[in-house]
Amino acid sequence: MDKNQPGQQTETVRANGKVVRRLVLVAVGMFGFGFAMVPLYSVFCDLTGFGGRSVQQAPDNANVPVSDRQVRVRFLASTNSGLPWVFQPMEKSRTVTLGAMAETKYMAMNPTRETIAGQAVYNIVPPEAGLYFVKTECFCFTQQLLAAQESREMPVHYFIQPDLPENIREITLSYTFYRQDGAPAANTASAIGQN
């Protein structure tokens, strides 16, 4: 029995080595998958409209037929805890005709004594409505820079495609502003000129 023990130990070491290698590969794979998720999620959202991303960004609605159907659009606004701005929609809701161009405005104010850059991220609920909600002009397309004590109206021009599913009668468009520290001067300067 003593003669078999060194062979068994060698076999156990080999088996343990295989398990360790597999665990390391799984850990590396999971780490790589975590890094790949952000760009993959962005591509998925762009293709499907999930997460409020419009699939189509048209310059205007010239070729879109206007429907006699209407839906209610609600407007919401918030800021991330790292951004001390006051940010709100200038209207709570609006009834719009499908295919017709519409506009709403949001108000942002920087009550601090410093210039702060921010970037807005939008969301559309229900998510499937994001496929039909087309923004032609939006403050969310560029980074915004507000000087100390500055306030600004920020317009959104949009239309909703007439083939919006019949079961969707109300859409919520919400924006959340996030602070953008260390922004390149060129981006923030162009954002000022945008609005």
N, C-alpha and C positions, 0 to 999 in steps of 0.2 A: 504494500500500500504506500510505503514511503517513496518507492520509485515512481509512482504515478503523480505524486503531488507536484513536482516541478513542471511536468507537462500540463497539469491542470491549471497551475498558476500562469503559465505562458498563454494558455488558451483564454483564461479569464482576462489577462492584460490586453490581449488582442480584441476580445469582445468589448471590453470597456473603451478601448481606443476607437472602435467603430461607433459606439454610442456617442462619445465625446465629439467626434468629427461630424456626425449627423446633427447633433445639437448646435454646434457652431454654425453649420450650414443653414439650419433653420433660423437661428438668431440673425445671421447676416441677411438672409432672405427677407425676414420680417422688417429689419431695419431699412433695407432697400425699398421694400414695398411701401413703407411709411413715407419715404421721401418721394416716391413716384405718385402717391395718392393725390397730392395737391395739383400737379399739372393734369393728371388724369381726370380729376373731378372737374377742373376748369373746362377741359375738352368736352366732357360729358354734358356739363351745363350749357355750353355753347351750342352743342348739337341738338339737345332736347328741349332747351328752354327751362329746364329745371332750376330751381333756386332763383327764379325771377329774371333770368337772362333771356333777352329777346333773341330769337334765332335770326330774325331779319332786321337789319338796320338799313332802312330805306331813306333816301334823301328827302322824299316827300310822299304823299299819298295820291299823286296825280293819276296813277293807273289803278287805284283801288276803288271799286264801286261803293257808293254810299247806300247803306241799308236803311230800312224804316225801323229796325229794331234798336232799342236802347238798353244800356246797362248802367248801373250805378258804380262809380269809382270812388272809393274812400282813400283818403290821404293821411299817412302817419309819418312821424318824424321822431328820431331819437339821436342822442350822441353817446359815444363810448365814454366810460368813466374817465378816461385819460384826456378828454377834450372838454374844456370848460365853456364851450359855446352855448348860446341859446339858439335852438333850432326848432322850427315849427312850420307846418303847412299854413298857407294863408286862407285856405278853405278846407273844411272837413270832408266834404264830398261833393260830387257833381254827377249829374246824369248826362251821358254822352251817347251820340248816335254812332253806331258801328260804321267804320269807314271814313268818318268825318274827322278832320283835324281838330284837336283840342289843345288847350293850354291850361296849366296850373302853375302856381308860384309857391315857393318856399321862402322863408325868411331865416337868415342866419345872422347872428350877432356875436362879436367877440368882446365880452365885457372886461377883459383883462387889460393890463398895461403893456402887453407884448404882442408882437406880430406872430400869428400862429397859422400854419398850413394844415389843411384837412382834406380828406378824400371821402366821398360818399359812396356807400355800397347800397344797392337797392334790392328789394325782394318783392315778388308779386305772389299774391294768394288769391285763388288757389293756384298751385304751381303750374297746372296745365294751361292756365290763361297766359303764362309767359310766352307761349308759342305764338300768340295772337296780338300781344301788346307791343307796339313798335314805337320806340322813342326816337324822334328825329333830331331833337336838341335836348341836352340835359347837362346840368352842372356836374353830374356824376361821371361824365366822360373825361374830365380833367381835374387836376388837383386845384383846390381853392385856397387862396391866401387872404386872410383878414387881418388888417392892421389893428392896433390897439383901439378899442371902443368903436370899431367899424361895424356897420350892419349892411346887409345886401339882400336884395330880392334875387332869387334864383329861379328862372323859368324852366319848365319842362314842356316841350311840345311833343305830342304823341297822337297816335290813332290806334284803334282796335280793329283788327281785320274782321270783315263781315261774316266770315265762316266760323266765328267763335261758337263753340258747342252750345246748344240751346239750354242745357242744364246750368250754365254759368250766367247768373243774373246780377252778381255783384263781384267786383274785383277790388282788392286792396293793394295800393302801391305804397310801400314804406321805404324810407331811407334811414340809414344809420351813418353818421359822420364819425370818422376815426382820425385821430391826430397823426400827422405825418412829420416826424422830426427828421432833421438832416436832409430835407428835400433839396435837390439841386436848384440853384437860382434860376436857371433857364425854365424849368418846369413851373415854378411858382410865378415867375414873371409872365409867362404865357397864360397862366390861369387867370391872372388879374385882367389881362386884355380880353379874355373870353366873355366876361360878364360885365 
